[in-house]
Amino acid sequence: MTAQTQQHSTWLAAHHADLLARDLWLHYFSIGGYLTEFELDAYLHGMLPLPQGERNTVALALNELIDDLPRRPRADYVQAWSSD
């Protein structure tokens, strides 16, 4: 995976989870990240390259926040052998 691919996947995940840069930054900083909120926002938008370790810290923080989101309603499946 390239740095650009990782950055884009991070932006997509944050976007689909409706997480703002500020929300992500607070958690990222709490787990030891050293970027400012402005720098993190610039990274999310592809304006600031980061070293691999810091990209992974951002990804970890984002994935932890996503894991804590309430589950969304899901579509039901119908079994093929159902009598409905």
SESEDREN-488518 format. One record per residue: residue number from 1; residue in three letters; x, y, z of N, C-alpha, C, CB in turn. Coordinates in Angstrom, 3 decimals. Atoms other than C-alpha are relative to their C-alpha. Glycine has a CB too. Layout:
SESEDREN-488518
NUM; ALA; X; Y; Z; X; Y; Z; X; Y; Z; X; Y; Z
...
***
This chain:
SESEDREN-488518
1; MET; 0.848; -1.174; 0.000; 0.000; 0.000; 0.000; 0.891; 1.234; 0.000; -0.963; 0.000; 1.219
2; THR; -0.774; -1.234; 0.043; 1.330; 3.411; -0.887; -0.495; 0.969; 1.069; -0.086; 0.648; -1.398
3; ALA; 0.394; -1.024; -0.961; 1.243; 6.427; 1.405; -1.285; 0.688; -0.455; 1.128; 1.033; 0.182
4; GLN; 1.187; -0.662; 0.534; -1.344; 8.016; -0.886; -1.242; -0.886; 0.129; 0.222; 0.379; -1.465
5; THR; 1.114; 0.936; -0.148; -3.538; 4.905; -0.842; -0.469; -0.041; 1.445; 0.406; -1.407; -0.467
6; GLN; 0.366; 0.027; -1.416; -3.429; 4.800; 2.956; -0.703; 1.296; 0.396; 1.247; -0.222; 0.878
7; GLN; 0.628; -1.282; -0.315; -4.253; 8.514; 3.186; -1.423; 0.030; -0.533; 0.816; 1.168; -0.586
8; HIS; 1.329; -0.029; 0.597; -7.188; 8.134; 0.817; -0.958; -0.941; 0.723; 0.077; -0.368; -1.474
9; SER; 0.881; 0.929; -0.721; -8.571; 5.089; 2.645; -0.372; 0.564; 1.371; 0.680; -1.379; 0.159
10; THR; 0.295; -0.638; -1.286; -8.323; 7.030; 5.912; -1.052; 1.077; -0.185; 1.278; 0.601; 0.622
11; TRP; 0.998; -1.039; 0.264; -10.215; 9.963; 4.426; -1.367; -0.619; -0.271; 0.431; 0.873; -1.191
12; LEU; 1.273; 0.650; 0.312; -12.895; 7.641; 3.017; -0.666; -0.562; 1.251; 0.213; -1.115; -1.017
13; ALA; 0.564; 0.584; -1.219; -13.356; 5.835; 6.327; -0.565; 1.086; 0.915; 1.068; -0.818; 0.748
14; ALA; 0.479; -1.105; -0.840; -13.668; 9.116; 8.248; -1.257; 0.614; -0.606; 1.097; 1.080; 0.165
15; HIS; 1.149; -0.585; 0.693; -16.074; 10.483; 5.634; -1.246; -0.877; 0.164; 0.320; 0.193; -1.495
16; HIS; 1.146; 0.906; -0.099; -18.335; 7.413; 5.664; -0.495; -0.148; 1.434; 0.365; -1.364; -0.556
17; ALA; 0.404; 0.070; -1.409; -18.359; 7.390; 9.474; -0.515; 1.345; 0.514; 1.175; -0.464; 0.861
18; ASP; 0.424; -1.352; -0.383; -19.291; 11.112; 9.509; 0.805; 0.539; 1.178; -1.485; 0.005; 0.348
19; LEU; -0.876; -0.499; -1.054; -16.317; 11.845; 11.760; 0.737; 1.237; -0.494; 1.002; -1.090; 0.450
20; LEU; -0.721; -1.224; 0.323; -14.858; 15.333; 11.748; 1.455; -0.139; 0.407; -0.641; 1.216; 0.693
21; ALA; -1.423; 0.024; -0.341; -11.134; 15.988; 11.883; 0.203; 0.249; 1.493; 0.768; 1.048; -0.822
22; ARG; -0.136; -0.302; -1.432; -11.593; 17.430; 15.392; -0.268; -1.239; 0.853; -0.962; 1.132; 0.404
23; ASP; 0.315; 1.220; -0.746; -13.230; 14.214; 16.644; 1.155; -0.991; -0.087; -1.296; -0.643; -0.534
24; LEU; -1.117; 0.923; 0.205; -10.451; 12.133; 15.148; 1.239; 0.492; 0.725; 0.296; -0.171; -1.495
25; TRP; -1.196; -0.548; -0.638; -7.735; 14.463; 16.418; -0.024; -0.216; 1.512; 0.130; 1.491; -0.313
26; LEU; 0.075; 0.173; -1.453; -8.960; 14.287; 20.028; 0.393; -1.419; 0.400; -1.417; 0.319; 0.508
27; HIS; -0.337; 1.386; -0.337; -8.752; 10.497; 20.038; 1.443; -0.322; -0.381; -0.961; -0.973; -0.705
28; TYR; -1.371; 0.210; 0.469; -5.539; 10.412; 18.006; 1.007; 0.556; 1.007; 0.206; 0.660; -1.377
29; PHE; -0.903; -0.629; -0.961; -3.853; 12.817; 20.437; 0.000; -0.760; 1.326; -0.399; 1.466; 0.229
30; SER; 0.097; 0.718; -1.277; -5.106; 10.830; 23.437; 0.758; -1.327; -0.009; -1.456; -0.254; 0.337
31; ILE; -0.757; 1.266; 0.064; -3.331; 7.683; 22.169; 1.460; 0.232; -0.354; -0.630; -0.947; -1.023
32; GLY; -1.418; -0.278; 0.164; -0.016; 9.458; 21.694; 0.413; 0.673; -1.284; 0.725; -1.228; 0.112
33; GLY; -0.341; -0.711; 1.220; -0.211; 11.222; 18.344; 0.524; 1.389; 0.312; -1.205; 0.088; -0.920
34; TYR; -0.625; -1.289; -0.285; 1.804; 14.409; 18.090; -0.398; 1.108; -0.971; 1.484; -0.154; -0.017
35; LEU; 0.405; -1.026; 0.957; 0.201; 16.240; 15.128; -0.988; 0.968; 0.641; -0.620; -0.643; -1.253
36; THR; 1.041; -0.937; -0.403; -1.869; 19.362; 15.643; -1.283; -0.357; -0.749; 0.427; 1.481; -0.284
37; GLU; 1.266; 0.232; 0.696; -5.526; 19.334; 14.638; 0.089; 0.482; -1.441; -1.158; 0.706; 0.728
38; PHE; -0.166; -0.551; 1.349; -4.638; 21.509; 11.636; 0.808; -0.958; -0.884; 0.693; 1.381; 0.064
39; GLU; -0.827; 0.936; 0.770; -1.921; 19.055; 10.513; -0.768; -1.274; -0.329; 1.277; -0.345; 0.774
40; LEU; 0.783; 1.209; 0.240; -4.240; 16.075; 10.908; -1.045; 0.250; -1.091; -0.682; -0.470; 1.304
41; ASP; 0.973; -0.344; 1.027; -6.909; 17.816; 8.841; 0.678; 0.104; -1.372; -0.707; 1.322; 0.353
42; ALA; -0.752; -0.100; 1.255; -4.301; 18.624; 6.174; 0.354; -1.388; -0.523; 1.282; 0.836; 0.200
43; TYR; -0.291; 1.377; 0.422; -3.269; 14.937; 6.111; -1.241; -0.652; -0.585; 0.527; -0.834; 1.185
44; LEU; 1.232; 0.625; 0.483; -6.869; 13.783; 5.732; -0.357; 0.469; -1.400; -1.150; 0.296; 0.949
45; HIS; 0.335; -0.560; 1.304; -7.253; 16.057; 2.726; 1.146; -0.116; -1.005; -0.394; 1.447; 0.154
46; GLY; -1.084; 0.276; 0.936; -4.015; 14.877; 1.110; 0.991; 1.133; -0.172; -0.567; -0.339; -1.314
47; MET; -0.872; -1.165; 0.117; -2.118; 18.113; 1.761; 1.290; -0.112; 0.809; -0.745; 1.221; 0.429
48; LEU; -1.178; 0.152; -0.853; 0.434; 16.857; 4.291; 0.396; -1.470; 0.054; -0.271; 0.549; 1.430
49; PRO; -0.450; 1.397; -0.102; 2.405; 13.634; 3.844; 0.501; -0.280; 1.423; 1.126; -0.300; -1.046
50; LEU; -0.449; 0.413; -1.333; 3.145; 11.718; 7.034; 0.878; -1.233; -0.113; -1.205; -0.279; 0.928
51; PRO; -0.768; 1.253; -0.038; 5.693; 9.049; 7.923; -0.936; -1.172; 0.325; 1.154; 0.088; 1.053
52; GLN; 0.822; 1.203; -0.152; 4.368; 5.502; 8.032; -0.513; -0.188; 1.422; 0.789; -1.216; -0.413
53; GLY; 0.428; 0.214; -1.377; 4.261; 5.269; 11.822; -1.126; 0.932; 0.409; 1.165; 0.178; 0.935
54; GLU; 1.046; -0.957; -0.350; 2.166; 8.397; 12.150; -1.283; -0.277; -0.781; 0.479; 1.430; -0.264
55; ARG; 1.194; 0.400; 0.772; -0.180; 7.292; 9.339; -0.700; -1.159; 0.687; 0.382; -0.394; -1.453
56; ASN; 0.589; 1.139; -0.695; -0.685; 4.057; 11.243; -0.670; 0.419; 1.300; 1.059; -1.047; 0.280
57; THR; 0.633; -0.493; -1.230; -1.422; 5.957; 14.465; -1.335; 0.658; -0.312; 0.924; 0.997; 0.724
58; VAL; 1.263; -0.609; 0.424; -4.071; 7.996; 12.640; -1.007; -1.098; -0.344; 0.220; 0.944; -1.220
59; ALA; 0.895; 1.102; 0.378; -5.546; 4.794; 11.174; -0.506; -0.744; 1.232; 0.720; -0.977; -0.944
60; LEU; 0.407; 0.674; -1.233; -5.590; 3.144; 14.606; -1.060; 0.812; 0.724; 1.209; -0.233; 0.918
61; ALA; 0.963; -0.861; -0.693; -7.369; 6.108; 16.186; -1.339; -0.001; -0.730; 0.543; 1.439; 0.116
62; LEU; 1.231; -0.014; 0.775; -9.904; 6.231; 13.362; -0.751; -1.319; 0.116; 0.302; 0.299; -1.455
63; ASN; 0.660; 1.305; -0.097; -10.608; 2.504; 13.458; -0.597; -0.228; 1.380; 0.985; -1.115; -0.325
64; GLU; 0.571; 0.122; -1.346; -11.119; 2.625; 17.231; -1.282; 0.818; 0.112; 1.019; 0.458; 1.067
65; LEU; 1.222; -0.809; -0.028; -13.645; 5.443; 16.806; -1.118; -0.665; -0.794; 0.273; 1.403; -0.556
66; ILE; 1.006; 0.689; 0.808; -15.436; 3.534; 14.053; -0.560; -1.200; 0.753; 0.600; -0.448; -1.346
67; ASP; 0.455; 1.158; -0.774; -15.587; 0.434; 16.264; -0.967; 0.406; 1.108; 1.195; -0.735; 0.601
68; ASP; 0.855; -0.468; -1.085; -17.282; 2.540; 18.960; -1.322; 0.597; -0.480; 0.738; 1.019; 0.812
69; LEU; 1.246; -0.557; 0.521; -20.011; 3.866; 16.653; -1.130; -1.004; 0.172; 0.153; 0.391; -1.485
70; PRO; 1.132; 0.930; -0.080; -23.486; 2.440; 17.091; -0.159; -0.746; -1.316; -1.305; 0.749; 0.351
71; ARG; 0.239; 0.794; 1.213; -24.289; -0.315; 14.691; -1.146; 0.608; -0.772; -0.303; -1.483; 0.344
72; ARG; 1.047; -0.505; 0.877; -26.366; 0.757; 11.769; -0.992; -1.130; -0.294; 0.606; 0.571; -1.321
73; PRO; 0.953; 1.051; 0.389; -29.570; -1.079; 10.789; 0.502; -0.721; -1.248; -1.414; 0.599; -0.255
74; ARG; -0.453; 0.801; 1.126; -28.864; -3.869; 8.373; -1.209; -0.643; -0.672; 1.018; -1.078; 0.458
75; ALA; 1.068; 0.672; 0.741; -30.985; -5.517; 5.701; -0.066; -1.464; 0.418; 0.225; 0.121; -1.532
76; ASP; 0.198; 1.406; -0.337; -32.466; -8.895; 6.505; 0.167; -0.868; -1.244; -1.393; -0.219; 0.626
77; TYR; -0.087; 0.998; 1.062; -31.792; -11.973; 4.410; -1.183; -0.943; 0.125; 1.345; -0.783; 0.065
78; VAL; 1.028; 1.050; 0.005; -34.435; -14.506; 3.423; 0.685; -1.281; -0.421; -1.208; 0.350; -0.962
79; GLN; -0.612; 1.278; 0.339; -33.336; -18.098; 3.460; -0.759; -0.625; -1.167; 0.012; -0.954; 1.226
80; ALA; 0.588; 0.589; 1.208; -33.957; -19.926; 0.187; -1.005; -1.087; 0.348; 1.094; -0.574; -0.901
81; TRP; 0.884; 1.106; -0.374; -35.670; -22.784; 2.020; -1.155; 0.462; 0.893; 0.799; -1.087; 0.711
82; SER; 1.072; -0.540; -0.819; -38.025; -20.474; 3.923; -1.353; -0.217; -0.653; 0.223; 1.478; 0.257
83; SER; 1.346; 0.211; 0.532; -41.767; -21.071; 3.536; -0.751; 1.301; -0.217; -0.788; -0.886; 0.929
84; ASP; 0.682; -1.293; 0.176; -42.553; -17.313; 3.312; -0.289; 0.282; -1.434; 0.820; 1.123; 0.569
***
